Amino acid sequence: MKILGICGSPRKGGNTEFSLHTCLNALKEKGFETEAILLAEKDVKYCNHCGDCLDKKSCPIKDDAMGIFEKMIGADGIVVASPVYYAGVTAQLKALFDRSIMIRGKLKGKVGGAIAVGQSRNGGQEFTCEQIVLWMMAHEMRVVPLRFGGTVVSSLKELDAAKKDEIGLKTCVRLAEKIAEYLTGK
C-alpha cells in the first residue's frame, strides 16, 4: 500500500518537512511504500475560477498540480503537513486544495491524516489540522480520528527546532499508527 505525504511549507528542509518524514518513516517501518511531495519544489498556481474544470473537466493552468493530483489518486493514504500561517495552512497548500476540484470524487475512501507545525504548543496547529481535515472530508476521505493530528512545536528561525519536540513528534508517529490501522484493519 502506498502513502503520499504532501509538505505545504514554502521552506525546504525545515520543521514541517522533518515532521512529515517522521510520520512517513514510521509508516515505512510498517511496510508501507511512501513518497513525499514538497510544495517548495513545485509550481502550483492559484485557481482563477475560470470554470473549465466544471465544463470541460480539465484545467487550462499549466503547472505541477495535475501531476500531484495523479499521485493522490494513486495513493491509498494521504498525509498533509503544513506550518501554521495565521491559524491556517500556507498559501501554497491552499492553492493546491482549491485546484483539487479537478479530482472531486477520486479520493473517496482514501485514508487521510493531518500534521501542523507551529511556534508554540497550541499555537494554531489545531486550526491548521482542522482546515486540512475539512479538505479531506470534502473529498469524502476517511480521516483518522486523532484529536487534531500530528501537532509539532518549532521555530521560525531554527530549521531543526522540531527535532527537539519529542511530544509533538510522538503525535506524528501515533498518526502513522492510526493510518496503518485504518488501512490494514490491525
C-alpha positions in Angstrom: 0.0 0.0 0.0 1.2 3.5 -0.8 1.1 6.6 1.3 1.6 10.0 -0.2 2.9 12.8 2.0 2.4 16.4 1.0 4.5 19.1 2.7 2.8 22.5 2.3 5.8 24.5 3.5 7.4 27.0 1.2 10.7 26.3 3.0 12.7 23.3 2.0 14.4 21.2 4.7 12.5 22.8 7.6 10.5 21.7 10.6 7.3 20.8 8.6 9.2 18.6 6.2 11.0 16.9 9.1 7.7 16.3 10.9 6.1 14.8 7.8 9.1 12.5 7.3 8.8 11.3 10.9 5.3 10.1 10.1 6.2 8.6 6.7 9.3 6.8 8.2 7.0 5.3 10.8 4.7 4.1 8.0 7.7 2.8 6.0 8.8 0.7 9.1 5.3 -0.9 9.0 5.9 -2.0 5.4 4.1 0.9 3.5 5.5 2.4 0.4 5.9 6.2 1.0 6.5 9.2 -1.2 6.8 12.9 -0.2 5.9 15.8 -2.3 7.4 19.1 -1.2 5.4 22.1 -2.5 8.6 24.2 -2.0 9.9 22.4 -5.1 6.6 22.6 -7.1 4.9 25.3 -9.1 1.2 25.3 -8.1 -0.7 28.4 -9.3 -3.8 29.7 -7.8 -7.3 28.9 -9.1 -8.7 31.7 -11.2 -12.2 30.3 -11.1 -12.5 30.1 -14.9 -14.9 27.1 -14.7 -13.1 24.9 -17.2 -12.8 22.1 -14.6 -16.6 22.0 -14.3 -17.5 22.4 -18.0 -14.6 20.7 -19.8 -13.3 18.6 -16.9 -9.8 20.0 -17.5 -7.7 22.8 -16.1 -6.0 25.3 -18.5 -3.4 26.2 -15.9 -0.1 24.6 -16.8 1.9 23.8 -13.6 2.6 20.9 -11.3 -0.9 20.5 -9.8 -2.1 17.8 -12.2 0.9 15.6 -11.5 0.3 15.9 -7.8 -3.3 15.0 -8.2 -2.4 11.9 -10.2 -0.2 10.8 -7.3 -3.0 11.5 -4.8 -5.4 9.3 -6.9 -2.8 6.5 -7.0 -2.2 6.5 -3.2 -4.1 4.5 -0.6 -3.5 7.2 2.0 -2.5 10.8 2.1 -0.8 12.8 4.9 -0.8 16.5 4.5 1.6 18.7 6.6 1.6 22.5 6.9 3.3 25.1 9.1 0.8 27.3 10.8 0.3 30.6 8.9 -2.1 32.8 10.8 -4.1 29.9 12.2 -4.3 28.1 8.8 -2.5 26.4 6.1 0.1 28.0 3.8 -1.0 29.8 0.6 0.8 27.1 -1.4 -1.2 24.3 0.2 -4.5 26.3 -0.1 -3.8 26.8 -3.8 -3.5 23.0 -4.2 -6.6 22.4 -2.2 -8.6 24.9 -4.3 -7.4 23.4 -7.5 -8.3 19.9 -6.3 -11.9 20.3 -7.6 -10.4 18.6 -10.7 -10.3 15.3 -8.8 -13.6 15.5 -6.9 -14.8 12.0 -6.2 -11.5 10.4 -6.9 -10.2 10.5 -3.3 -13.3 9.0 -1.8 -12.5 6.3 0.8 -8.8 7.1 0.9 -7.3 7.4 4.4 -6.1 10.8 5.4 -4.2 12.4 8.2 -3.0 15.9 9.1 0.1 17.4 10.6 0.6 21.1 11.6 3.7 22.7 12.9 3.5 26.0 14.9 5.5 28.3 17.1 4.2 27.1 20.4 2.1 24.3 21.9 -1.4 25.1 20.9 -0.1 27.7 18.5 -2.8 27.3 15.9 -2.0 23.7 15.0 -5.5 22.6 15.8 -7.0 25.1 13.4 -4.5 24.2 10.7 -5.2 20.5 11.1 -8.9 21.3 11.0 -8.5 23.1 7.7 -6.7 20.0 6.3 -9.3 17.7 7.6 -12.1 19.7 6.2 -10.5 19.5 2.8 -10.2 15.7 3.2 -13.8 15.5 4.3 -14.9 17.5 1.2 -13.2 14.7 -0.8 -15.0 12.0 1.2 -11.8 10.7 2.6 -11.6 8.6 5.8 -9.8 10.8 8.2 -8.1 9.1 11.1 -9.7 10.1 14.4 -6.8 11.6 16.1 -7.8 14.6 18.3 -6.1 17.1 15.9 -3.5 15.1 14.0 0.3 15.5 14.3 1.0 18.7 16.2 4.6 19.9 16.5 6.3 22.9 18.0 9.0 24.6 16.0 10.7 27.9 15.4 10.8 30.4 12.5 14.5 30.8 12.8 15.6 27.3 13.8 15.1 24.9 10.8 15.6 21.9 13.2 13.6 23.0 16.2 11.0 20.3 15.6 13.7 17.6 16.3 13.6 18.8 20.0 9.8 18.4 20.4 9.5 14.8 21.5 5.9 15.1 22.4 5.0 16.6 19.0 6.9 14.0 17.1 5.2 11.3 19.0 1.9 12.6 17.7 3.3 12.2 14.2 4.2 8.6 14.9 0.8 8.0 16.5 -0.8 9.4 13.3 1.2 6.9 11.3 0.0 4.1 13.6 -3.7 5.1 13.1 -3.3 5.4 9.4 -1.7 1.9 9.3 -4.6 0.6 11.5 -7.2 2.1 9.2 -5.6 0.6 6.1 -4.8 -2.9 7.4 -7.5 -3.3 10.0 -4.9 -4.2 12.6 
